Each structure stands twice: as structure tokens, then as C-alpha cells.
Amino acid sequence: MSELSGRVAIVTGGARGIGAAIVRDFVARGAHVVVVDNGASIDGRGADPSVTTSFTGSLGTAVAPLAASIADPGIAESAVELAHERFGRLDIVVNNAAILRDAFVFKGDVADYEAVLQTNLIAGFALIRAAAPGLRERAKTEAPYTGGRIVNIVSTAGLYGNFGQAAYASAKAGLTALARIAALDLARAGITSNAVAPFAATRVTESIVPATDAQSAYKSHAMSVPAEPVARFVSFLCSARAQHVSGQLFGVRGREMFLFSQPRPIARVTLAPDDDLESVATQVERSFAPSFTPLETDLDAFSSAPVV
Ligand SMILES: NC(=O)c1ccc[n+]([C@@H]2O[C@H](COP(=O)([O-])OP(=O)(O)OC[C@H]3O[C@@H](n4cnc5c(N)ncnc54)[C@H](O)[C@@H]3O)[C@@H](O)[C@H]2O)c1
């Protein structure tokens, strides 16, 4: 397996869970990887650099650890510098690091909301911003360049929503949009950018507190889903074979791969200038209500048995 031979990647949150599976898959396919991970708890508090150094130590010289928070100022730039210093180039950015601070909207704390956005969304922008000039330069000097890749690891929580996940889902919805904007802004340089919503058994899946029977089913099924298929799909997106795949939103759950639609108008009505609210209501009931999106959470929507 040498599909990523000569490629250099940065994977944030790459020392555990899905990120670690991505790093292992990249290395198995010939890539070199900078692993940025501060070894934080699920809520982002605390830091344990040994999580990162012991993981990268097990993978030899193909990986370089940066045991720091990608949300801290200057760390995105340091990761890009480390890729160049250690491996001589940078091709791939995987924004995977994420934290959770769940709270109902009627109880949540603004500082917690900000902390989640900082790690799960703003840090992703900072890393793309730090990496993009070098990727664009390489596209000019190395044409045809089929290496420039951005993959944002998002979540169905940001598409469907889930109880108490205002911060996490807002950040993930933003990260999905960021992948799309990066795809547009970098298309001329041949750099692709996609979003992947994963499903896999990790410490985060384990921490789910089900709110409905369907959510309980989701959790028990999810605990049997390995992270490796997500990693294989991310490697595909980063391979030369995916040069024409950009701006898309995918999901991976075990052996299932999903392509998600992206919101577009699905119904249209035209009002008269003097229509009153009763007319608006009539139109909404007649033309929109049959197509309303149900108030269903992502855990309910994906509670069926996965194919593993
Ligand atoms: N597990 C699932 O089923 C699932 C579902 C939907 C989305 N996701 C997404 O997949 C990604 C990986 O999730 P996971 O389940 O493997 O979680 P995880 O908690 O097992 O791994 C996340 C890693 O990110 C690191 N991290 C956290 N904050 C960081 C920071 N500021 N800087 C650097 N590293 C940081 C953690 O130390 C940890 O090693 C996340 O983006 C998550 O939102 C996972």
C-alpha cells in the first residue's frame, strides 16, 4: 500500500480514537504525519502530552508529535513548520480534534460554547489558513499536483442536531461549511476539501447518555463499529484517485459509506405584495409543511444496525 507515498499530513487530535486510526492508515500507505494532540479529556480540560508521545513513539520515524492544543495561538503555524522541518513538505490537513461540552440551550454557559467553537471550528480555520499558502505554492511548482487535500471530520450532530449539543453541533455545522468554502477557494489550485461525518466506537461514543430507546440502540450498535473504515475513506480522499472529489459531505459507518445532500431549496412559493399573514400561513401549510424536516436527532436517525 503506497497510495500516499511521499505525502506529508497533519492530523489534529491524531493520538486517540478516529484520529489515531487515520494516522495509522496514512502511515501504512506511505505518508509521513505530524500528530497534533494535547491529550485532553473529552471536555477539553487537562492535557497529557504522554498520550501523544507514546502513540507516535509506537509508529517510528514516519510520525512527529506536537503535544499541544491546536486551539492555542501559533500552534497551527508550528504544526506546518514541523511538517516542513521534519518531512520537507506538507500536502494534507485533517481537522479531527474536537471536544464536547453539552448543555441544554436554557442552561449552557457562553464560555463553554466559545471553548468548543475554538477547538472544533476556529482551530480548523487557523490550520487551513496556515497550510493553504504552501499548498497553493506547491500546486504552481509541482504541476500536475494531486496532493493538496483538506478533510474536516464533522458530525451528523451538526446536520440533524442532538439534545444539549448546541456548542458541538454549531461548531460541526460550521466545520462542514468551512470544508465547502475551502473547496471553492482552493479549487483553482487543484486542492480538494471535503467533510466526513464518522461513526466509530471511541471514548466519546462510550460517553453518550441515551435520551430515547432509539438513542440506546444507537449507542449499543455504535460500540461495535471500528474506526478503521473511516480512516480508509479519509485515505481515499487524500489519494490521487480523489482529485475530482471536492466540496462534498460524506459519512462512514463500518462498511457503509454515505453521501449526504447539502441544503438546497426543496419547495418554492411566490407571494403577492399585499398577502397577509393568513395567506403566508396557507402557503406554508400547503406547500412546505409536507416537506418539513422532522425534529429527529442524529442518534435516532442512525439507530439502525450498522454493517460492520
Ligand atoms: N466517535 C464517533 O462516533 C464520532 C461521531 C461523530 C463525529 N466524531 C468526530 O470524530 C472526531 C474524533 O472523535 P473521537 O471519537 O475519535 O474522539 P476522541 O476524544 O477519542 O479523540 C479526540 C482527540 O482529540 C484530541 N484533542 C482534543 N482537543 C484538542 C486540542 N485542542 N488540540 C489537539 N488535540 C485535541 C484529544 O486529546 C483526543 O486524542 C471528532 O472530530 C469528533 O467530533 C466522532
The ligand as an ORCA input file, in Angstrom:
! r2SCAN-3c Opt
* xyz 0 1
  N     -16.802      8.595     17.557
  C     -17.838      8.910     16.795
  O     -18.744      8.070     16.525
  C     -17.947     10.278     16.193
  C     -19.190     10.678     15.682
  C     -19.284     11.929     15.093
  C     -18.160     12.739     14.988
  N     -16.968     12.328     15.530
  C     -15.817     13.212     15.361
  O     -14.667     12.458     15.088
  C     -13.505     13.126     15.607
  C     -12.710     12.197     16.502
  O     -13.549     11.811     17.578
  P     -13.206     10.591     18.532
  O     -14.491      9.932     18.818
  O     -12.046      9.826     17.994
  O     -12.785     11.421     19.845
  P     -11.591     11.184     20.926
  O     -11.936     12.024     22.093
  O     -11.376      9.728     21.123
  O     -10.331     11.792     20.174
  C     -10.183     13.168     20.000
  C      -8.725     13.531     20.163
  O      -8.608     14.940     20.000
  C      -7.700     15.412     20.967
  N      -7.939     16.835     21.215
  C      -8.979     17.414     21.878
  N      -8.808     18.728     21.934
  C      -7.656     19.005     21.287
  C      -6.940     20.198     21.019
  N      -7.388     21.403     21.421
  N      -5.774     20.126     20.339
  C      -5.305     18.928     19.922
  N      -5.928     17.769     20.160
  C      -7.098     17.808     20.834
  C      -7.935     14.548     22.188
  O      -6.822     14.553     23.071
  C      -8.172     13.176     21.552
  O      -6.967     12.440     21.447
  C     -14.029     14.358     16.335
  O     -13.987     15.449     15.449
  C     -15.478     14.005     16.624
  O     -16.279     15.133     16.764
  C     -16.849     11.121     16.140
*
